[in-house]
Amino acid sequence: MNDLEALLPHVKKDAKLDSKNHLNLLPELADLNNCNNALYFEARRHEDLYLWAAKTPNGPSIKMHVQNVHTMDELKMTGNCLKGSRGILSFDKAFDESEWGRLTKEVFTHIFGVPPQARKAKPFVDHVLTFSLLDNKIWFRNFQIVEKDPLQPNGPPQTSLVEIGPRFVLTPIRIFEGAFGGATVYSNPEFVSPAAVRSALNKERGNRYKSRKFQEEERTGRKDHRKLEEDQLAVSKVFA
């Protein structure tokens, strides 16, 4: 959240909110801060993280599952950009191949694009925010625009990109008609919730435990079956 706040000079951050019962208050909070767009992070148990992206006050809104988060401090990248600078938005052409992709691209353009009247924005464009679509997941990367080769500072201009961070992957879950609710416009049929994955893993571990105990009982039964009965000349009886 702090990395996104540093990348978006027009952002306004608000306090925590109880997500269980008060999601309908988010459009009102956005309106109080004169915001037409909203990003809302929803953290649940077992470190599950969800992100809402919405146009306020009337929608639409997108709920996504956040995975593979790597912050700027964690990555230790060599790239850098000016605080408050504007960024170029780069979208994969695959976004234009589906209805939900075009809608997501439109919402992200309004949220991550710096408006021209943003007071804290600096008149520089020195980084690129990229959104790539692969396996129905949205991959976010941030690159610095380097106009000269560091090894040849006095050489001819040679534009290149150096990754800065942060990194994260978004899996769309649902797109709603309204802001943070309403009728479902799109539902991802391939999405499996982390809770369902954990339940399946626990069930698999339980089945392995039952199988192991059953094999132990079978092995004990075979040993008892192979054991011979003691006759009259057995050592335990002769030397009793």
C-alpha positions as semicolon CSV with decimal commas, in nm:
position;residue;x (nm);y (nm);z (nm)
1;M;0,000;0,000;0,000
2;N;0,284;0,239;0,081
3;D;0,452;0,161;-0,252
4;L;0,134;0,238;-0,446
5;E;0,090;0,557;-0,248
6;A;0,444;0,662;-0,347
7;L;0,379;0,579;-0,715
8;L;0,047;0,767;-0,738
9;P;0,091;1,134;-0,643
10;H;-0,284;1,197;-0,662
11;V;-0,375;0,932;-0,403
12;K;-0,552;1,013;-0,075
13;K;-0,523;0,756;0,200
14;D;-0,789;0,695;0,463
15;A;-0,806;0,501;0,789
16;K;-0,898;0,137;0,837
17;L;-1,254;0,020;0,780
18;D;-1,447;-0,287;0,893
19;S;-1,497;-0,470;0,563
20;K;-1,763;-0,711;0,688
21;N;-2,048;-0,465;0,729
22;H;-1,943;-0,124;0,597
23;L;-1,833;-0,161;0,236
24;N;-2,127;0,062;0,140
25;L;-1,951;0,350;0,321
26;L;-1,655;0,350;0,082
27;P;-1,830;0,554;-0,193
28;E;-1,923;0,813;0,070
29;L;-1,564;0,830;0,195
30;A;-1,443;0,875;-0,162
31;D;-1,694;1,153;-0,215
32;L;-1,583;1,330;0,104
33;N;-1,225;1,329;-0,032
34;N;-1,338;1,447;-0,379
35;C;-1,229;1,117;-0,535
36;N;-1,394;0,951;-0,835
37;N;-1,202;0,623;-0,797
38;A;-1,112;0,399;-0,506
39;L;-0,868;0,118;-0,422
40;Y;-0,953;-0,087;-0,115
41;F;-0,734;-0,363;0,033
42;E;-0,918;-0,632;0,226
43;A;-0,703;-0,860;0,442
44;R;-0,847;-1,182;0,582
45;R;-0,723;-1,467;0,796
46;H;-0,442;-1,694;0,674
47;E;-0,279;-1,392;0,504
48;D;-0,537;-1,381;0,223
49;L;-0,535;-1,038;0,056
50;Y;-0,803;-0,898;-0,175
51;L;-0,813;-0,574;-0,371
52;W;-1,121;-0,379;-0,477
53;A;-1,091;-0,131;-0,765
54;A;-1,399;0,083;-0,818
55;K;-1,538;0,386;-0,995
56;T;-1,735;0,588;-0,743
57;P;-2,009;0,652;-0,669
58;N;-2,195;0,440;-0,926
59;G;-1,946;0,170;-1,028
60;P;-1,842;-0,059;-1,174
61;S;-1,612;-0,232;-0,927
62;I;-1,372;-0,524;-0,952
63;K;-1,280;-0,765;-0,674
64;M;-0,942;-0,936;-0,716
65;H;-0,723;-1,177;-0,522
66;V;-0,368;-1,046;-0,463
67;Q;-0,075;-1,289;-0,482
68;N;0,306;-1,287;-0,510
69;V;0,348;-0,944;-0,353
70;H;0,704;-0,805;-0,354
71;T;0,763;-0,453;-0,221
72;M;1,027;-0,204;-0,333
73;D;1,235;-0,260;-0,019
74;E;1,214;-0,634;-0,062
75;L;1,325;-0,641;-0,427
76;K;1,629;-0,409;-0,390
77;M;1,610;-0,308;-0,756
78;T;1,865;-0,069;-0,907
79;G;1,600;0,148;-1,076
80;N;1,460;0,465;-0,926
81;C;1,207;0,735;-1,013
82;L;1,128;1,082;-0,889
83;K;0,868;1,104;-0,612
84;G;0,553;1,259;-0,752
85;S;0,641;1,198;-1,117
86;R;0,383;1,081;-1,368
87;G;0,385;0,731;-1,508
88;I;0,297;0,592;-1,850
89;L;0,032;0,318;-1,841
90;S;0,108;0,018;-2,062
91;F;-0,159;-0,251;-2,112
92;D;-0,120;-0,588;-2,278
93;K;-0,318;-0,609;-2,604
94;A;-0,492;-0,917;-2,459
95;F;-0,706;-0,681;-2,249
96;D;-0,890;-0,578;-2,568
97;E;-0,983;-0,937;-2,655
98;S;-1,253;-0,981;-2,387
99;E;-1,533;-0,773;-2,240
100;W;-1,407;-0,804;-1,883
101;G;-1,053;-0,718;-1,998
102;R;-1,168;-0,396;-2,164
103;L;-1,370;-0,301;-1,855
104;T;-1,073;-0,374;-1,627
105;K;-0,844;-0,168;-1,849
106;E;-1,086;0,126;-1,833
107;V;-1,110;0,113;-1,453
108;F;-0,733;0,082;-1,410
109;T;-0,675;0,372;-1,651
110;H;-0,887;0,600;-1,433
111;I;-0,729;0,479;-1,108
112;F;-0,359;0,461;-1,198
113;G;-0,356;0,748;-1,447
114;V;-0,248;1,076;-1,286
115;P;-0,506;1,349;-1,360
116;P;-0,366;1,672;-1,509
117;Q;-0,496;1,881;-1,215
118;A;-0,322;1,671;-0,945
119;R;-0,149;1,920;-0,714
120;K;0,129;1,690;-0,589
121;A;0,223;1,561;-0,935
122;K;0,553;1,676;-1,084
123;P;0,588;1,763;-1,456
124;F;0,809;1,461;-1,525
125;V;0,741;1,125;-1,691
126;D;1,013;0,883;-1,588
127;H;0,850;0,543;-1,526
128;V;0,610;0,295;-1,688
129;L;0,338;0,100;-1,509
130;T;0,275;-0,222;-1,702
131;F;-0,028;-0,450;-1,679
132;S;0,020;-0,786;-1,851
133;L;-0,250;-1,052;-1,893
134;L;-0,139;-1,415;-1,866
135;D;-0,344;-1,719;-1,762
136;N;-0,635;-1,486;-1,678
137;K;-0,416;-1,313;-1,420
138;I;-0,302;-0,950;-1,423
139;W;0,074;-0,908;-1,367
140;F;0,182;-0,564;-1,242
141;R;0,536;-0,429;-1,296
142;N;0,693;-0,083;-1,265
143;F;0,993;0,024;-1,478
144;Q;1,212;0,333;-1,476
145;I;1,278;0,501;-1,814
146;V;1,654;0,536;-1,855
147;E;1,750;0,765;-2,143
148;K;2,128;0,711;-2,126
149;D;2,351;0,410;-2,084
150;P;2,504;0,426;-1,731
151;L;2,827;0,283;-1,871
152;Q;2,845;0,558;-2,137
153;P;2,707;0,877;-1,976
154;N;2,844;1,094;-2,255
155;G;2,732;0,865;-2,534
156;P;2,429;0,897;-2,761
157;P;2,076;0,869;-2,608
158;Q;1,971;0,508;-2,567
159;T;1,636;0,454;-2,399
160;S;1,595;0,144;-2,183
161;L;1,379;0,019;-1,897
162;V;1,496;-0,082;-1,550
163;E;1,252;-0,244;-1,308
164;I;1,184;-0,061;-0,984
165;G;0,904;-0,248;-0,813
166;P;0,667;-0,328;-0,658
167;R;0,542;-0,652;-0,810
168;F;0,213;-0,831;-0,759
169;V;-0,034;-1,055;-0,941
170;L;-0,410;-0,998;-0,945
171;T;-0,667;-1,269;-1,013
172;P;-1,009;-1,121;-1,103
173;I;-1,289;-1,279;-0,904
174;R;-1,601;-1,076;-0,987
175;I;-1,696;-0,752;-1,154
176;F;-1,997;-0,578;-1,002
177;E;-2,226;-0,326;-1,165
178;G;-2,218;-0,086;-0,870
179;A;-1,946;0,047;-0,643
180;F;-1,842;-0,233;-0,403
181;G;-2,158;-0,431;-0,475
182;G;-2,458;-0,472;-0,697
183;A;-2,537;-0,714;-0,978
184;T;-2,255;-0,940;-1,101
185;V;-2,137;-0,843;-1,448
186;Y;-1,857;-1,101;-1,471
187;S;-1,756;-1,401;-1,262
188;N;-1,427;-1,583;-1,312
189;P;-1,512;-1,954;-1,352
190;E;-1,148;-2,058;-1,303
191;F;-1,099;-1,887;-0,967
192;V;-1,068;-2,118;-0,667
193;S;-1,069;-1,944;-0,331
194;P;-0,770;-1,995;-0,097
195;A;-1,008;-2,135;0,165
196;A;-1,120;-2,408;-0,078
197;V;-0,755;-2,489;-0,159
198;R;-0,670;-2,519;0,211
199;S;-0,976;-2,739;0,269
200;A;-0,874;-2,972;-0,015
201;L;-0,517;-2,994;0,121
202;N;-0,642;-3,070;0,472
203;K;-0,873;-3,337;0,333
204;E;-0,587;-3,490;0,135
205;R;-0,366;-3,495;0,444
206;G;-0,652;-3,657;0,638
207;N;-0,694;-3,924;0,370
208;R;-0,321;-3,997;0,375
209;Y;-0,335;-4,036;0,754
210;K;-0,630;-4,277;0,732
211;S;-0,453;-4,478;0,462
212;R;-0,137;-4,498;0,672
213;K;-0,330;-4,616;0,981
214;F;-0,519;-4,875;0,773
215;Q;-0,192;-5,012;0,638
216;E;-0,050;-5,033;0,990
217;E;-0,354;-5,231;1,107
218;E;-0,325;-5,464;0,808
219;R;0,045;-5,522;0,878
220;T;-0,027;-5,598;1,244
221;G;-0,303;-5,840;1,142
222;R;-0,072;-6,027;0,903
223;K;0,193;-6,061;1,175
224;D;-0,064;-6,203;1,418
225;H;-0,191;-6,442;1,151
226;R;0,161;-6,578;1,080
227;K;0,235;-6,636;1,450
228;L;0,238;-7,011;1,533
229;E;0,065;-7,159;1,837
230;E;0,295;-7,281;2,113
231;D;0,329;-7,663;2,145
232;Q;0,412;-7,870;2,454
233;L;0,791;-7,842;2,396
234;A;0,795;-7,463;2,367
235;V;1,071;-7,291;2,564
236;S;0,820;-7,090;2,767
237;K;0,656;-7,413;2,887
238;V;0,963;-7,633;2,937
239;F;1,142;-7,375;3,152
240;A;0,832;-7,230;3,315
